[in-house]
Amino acid sequence: MPSSQTLFLHIGTEKTGTTTLQTMFAENRETLSNAGLLYPYTPGPVNHVGSALYALDLEDRPDLRAALGLHTADQLAAYRDAFVARLSQEAHASHCGALLISNEHLSSRLTQQAQIERLVHGLRQVTPTIRVVVYLRPQYELAPSWYSTSIKSGNTEPFSPPLGDGNYFYNYDKLLRNWEAVVSQGNITVRLFDRAGFVGGNLIDDFFAAIGQHRPGGLIVPSDKNTSLDAQTLEFLRLANKHVPWFVNGAQNSYRPALLQTVEAISGSSSPIADAITLGRIDAVFRDSNRRVAERYFPGMKDLFPSFTPSQPGANSGTLSTARAVELGINLWKRQVDRSDKPRRV
């Protein structure tokens, strides 16, 4: 029998501090539980990727399946068959008044209304009261930030800006209309990913305000995740991805984590991935769809985001110079030598 608990479904979006929030939730499970908020294990230990897997078709997203160790279709089917019952059991045993599920793929990969319906139907067997929370950031910020993440994940393609509003990943109006059709607009809370406008001046306080709760005392606050690389280091990594992919013969490449750790350590300060003209075009492409979101969720607000204003006009600095490539290569070599020699030093 469904419970009377409220389920807060945090669906991202991508690149809005979701990893930092999820790490905080996972590291503070006991504190949150004592405050009446369950961050369940059933969908995943940190990132609740299992909630997306429950909604997606069986053949979709092998990368998500691997995150939970589900390598075969039979393993995935068994996980999905048990998902609702396990989550319901965990929720009832917690005696908490509310549950929190957090996964950014619920916004980026559930692109069909039928997928959202599948998820919500399952979750309503746990509790009928579902509140969706989503953070949005300007597309001209999202595009280069997402590109950076994709390169860290092994992408080898150069930056390709979204210059058409048909791209679901960037079109917040389409995203929200899909969710509105399933849970209704009144059950969706939209927040803007704007550090200057956060309640309490930080994302954690803002999130608890978004779900109508006070931030529990004694929270362990993690450092920010997903550090940015400077544009030339990012280009170096993009080219290196062709030689050091994530997987080799079906197994994770043992060199890959060390490469990422090293380039993050030797990267310079963040610099523009795209030039100001390109970012301005991205802003213009999504301005109308953003205004439709503002009309529904922020009455009286003309535009959802401030218009793009370049802080450093001119070309981007992502063209990798020979000198910078040599510098990065030498730094990688030095760090490897230091690690190799350290045990033998006196």
N, C-alpha and C positions, 0 to 999 in steps of 0.2 A: 504493500500500500504506500503511495507517495507520502512524503513527510510534509510538514508545514514550514520547513526551512526555506530560506531565500538563497538562490544560487546566483552568484555574481559571475558572469561570463566575460572575462577580459579577452578581447579578440585582437589586441594590438593597437594600431597597425604596426607594420615593420618599421624599424628604426625610430621608435619613440620610447626608448629606454626600457623596452620589455624585458630584455635579458637581465638588466639590473634589478627590476622589480621581481622577476621570477627567482633570482638568486636570493634576494631578501626574504621572499615568502618561504622558500625552502629552508633557509638557515634559521628561520624563526617560527617553525611549525608549532613548537610547544607554546611559545609566547602567544601566538595567534590563537591557538586552541583555547588557552586559558582566558582569552578575551572573547571567546565565542565564535571564532572564525576558523573553519577547517580548510586547510590547503591539502587536498587529498593526494595519496600516493598512486591511486589507481590509474590516472591518466599519464603518470610519469613522475620520476623523483624530483625534477626541477622544472623543466619545461613540459607542459601537459600536452605533448605531441599526440598522445593516445586519443585525445578528443577529436583531433583532425582525422586520424586514421579510422576512427569509428564512422565518420561521415563520408570519407572518400570511397570511391569504388575500389574493389579488391586489388585491381592491377595497378592502381595509381601509386606514385611516390615511393619507390624503393628506398630512397634516402631517409624518409621518415620511418619506414619499417625498421631499418637498420638501427636507428636511434634507440629502439626498444628491444633490439635483439630478435626481431621477427623476420627471419630470413626466408621463410617459405610461405606459400599461400595457405597451407594448413595451419601454420602457427598464427598467421594473421587472422584467419577465420575463427580460430579458437579464442583468440584475444577479444575479437569483436563480439562473439557470442556471449562472453562472460562479462563484458564491460559494464553494462547497466547494473547487473546483479552485484558485482564487486563494488561499484561506486555506491550503490544504495546501501549495502551492508556497512561500508566504511562511514558513510554519512550518518546512519542511524546510531552506530556504535560511538560516534564522537560526542553526541549530546550537545553539539554546537548549534547555535541558532541560524548560522549562515555558512555557506560553502563558497569557495573561490576557485575557479578554473581559469588558467591563463595560458593562452597559446596564440602567437601572432599568425600562425598558418590558417587560423579560422577566418581571418580577413583576406589573406593573400592567396590561399589555395582553394577555399570553398567558394568557387566562382559561380556555381549553379544553385538556384533556389532549392532544387530538390536535395542537394547535399546539406544545406542548412536545415531543411525540414527533417531530414533523417537524424541529424544531431539533436535538434530540439525535441523531437518526438521521444528519443531515447532518454534525454535528460529530464523530461517531464514525467517519466516513470520514477524518477528519483524524487523530484519535487516539482509541482506545477508553477512555482513562482520563480521566474527567470528574469534577471536584469542584465542587459548587455552594456558593457563599458568599452568605449573605443577612443583612442587618441589619434589625432590627425595633425600632420605637419605640412607646411607648404611643399608642393611637388618640386619646386626648384631647389629645395633642400633635400627632399627624399631621393631624387634621382641620383645625385652624386654620392650620397651616403650609401644607398643600396648598391651602387656600382662597386664601391670600396669593399662592401661585404661579399659581393659575388666574386671579386678577385681573390679575397682570402679563402673563399670556398673552392677555388680552382678554376674559375672562368678564365678563358684565354682570349676572349673577344674584346676589342676596344670599346670605349664608352659610346653608347648609342642612345641619345636622348629621346624621351617620349614626345613626339611632335604631333600626336593625334589624340583626341579625347576618348577614343574607343578602347584604350588600354585600361582594363579593369583594375589592375594593380594601382593605378594612379587616379582613377575616377571615383572619388568618394561618394558622389551622388548615386552612381550605379551600385556601389557596395552597400550603402545604407538602405537603398530601396529594396534590395534583396532581403536584408534582415528585417526591415519594416514589414514586409509581406508575411513574415513568419511569426515575429514576436510583437509587432506593432510599434509605432514610433514612440509611444509613451513609455515603453520599457527599454529604451535605448538612451544612454547618457553619452553625449559627445563632449570630449575635452580637447582643447587645443594644446599641442605640445609646444609650449612657450615658456621657457624658464623664467622670464621676467614676470609672467602672469600666474605662476603656480601658487596655489594656496600654501602659505608658509614659506614660499620661496624655493620649494624643492618638490621633486616628483613624488616622493613617498607620501608627504603630507597631502599633496594634491590628490593622489589616488584614494587615500582613505576618505577624503572629503567627497570624492566622486561616488563612493558607495555608501555615503551617509554615516560613516563611523569615525570615531576618534582614533588617532594613531596610538596603538598600545605603547606603554612605557617599556624601556629596556630593549628595544629592537637592536639587533646587530645590523649595521648598515654597510653593505659591501661597497667597494670602490666601483667606479663606472666601468662597464664592460665595453667590449668592441672598440678599442682605441683606434683612432684614425691614423692613416699613414699620409705622409706628404705625397704630392702628386707624382714626383719622379720615382720615389720608392715604390709606389703603387704600380707604376708602369714597369719597373724592374721585376716586381713580383708577377705581373701578368705574363711577361715573357718567360720568366722562370717556371711558371705553371706548366708550360709545354714540356719541360724536362723533368719536373718534380710533381707529377699529378698526385691527387689524393689516394687513388687506388691503382695498384699494379697487380695484374692477374687475379683480380677479385679480392685482394687483401689490402689493408691500409698501408700506404707507403710510410715506412718508418722514418724517412728523412723529412716528411712534410711538417710535423709539429715543430721540429727544430728550426726549419726554415722560417716558419711564421713567427716563432718566438724571437728569432734573431732580427728579422726585418723590422719588427715592432720596436725592438730595443735600439736599433740604429737609425730609425726614421727621424727626419727633421720635423719641424713644426708643421701643422696641417696647412695645406695650400690648395688653391682651387683646382678641381679636376676638370671643370668645364669653364669656358669663357663667359663673360657677362652677357654677351648677345644671346648665346644658347640658353642660359638660365632665364633670361627675360622672355624668350620665346616659349619656354615651358610654362612660365607663369601665365602668359597670355592664352595658351591653349586651354587651360583648365579654369580660367576665370569665371566663365558662365556656369559651369557645373558646380564650382565652389559657391557661387552666389545662391544657387538653389539649395544647397546644404545650409547656408547661413539663414535663408528665409525660414526653413523648417525648425532649426535648432537654436538659432540666435536671433530672434525677432528684433528688428531695429538695426541690426548690423548690416551694412551695405555689402561688405566683402568679408569673406571668411578669414583671409590672411592679408597682411600688408602687401602692397605691390612690391615686386622685386626691385631692390636698389643695390647696385654693385658697390661693395666697399672698396674693391680694388679693380677698377675698370681695366680692360685690356685683355690680351690673350691669356689663356690658362698656362700654367707652368708644368704641364704633364708630359711635355716632350723630353724624353730621357736623353740627356747629353752623354757623350762618351766619357767625359770626366766624371760625371756622377755615377755612371755605371761602373767605372773602374774603382771609384771610392767605395761603393757599396760592396763590390766583389772583394776588395781588400779587407774591408771590415768583417765580412762573413768569414774570410780565411783566418783573420786574426783571432776571432772569437772561437773558432774551431781549434786552432792551435793552443789557445789558452786553456780550453777545456781538456785537451789531450795531455798537456804538460802539467796541469795543476797537481795531480796526485804525486808527481815525481819531484816537485819543488820542495826545498827545505828553507 
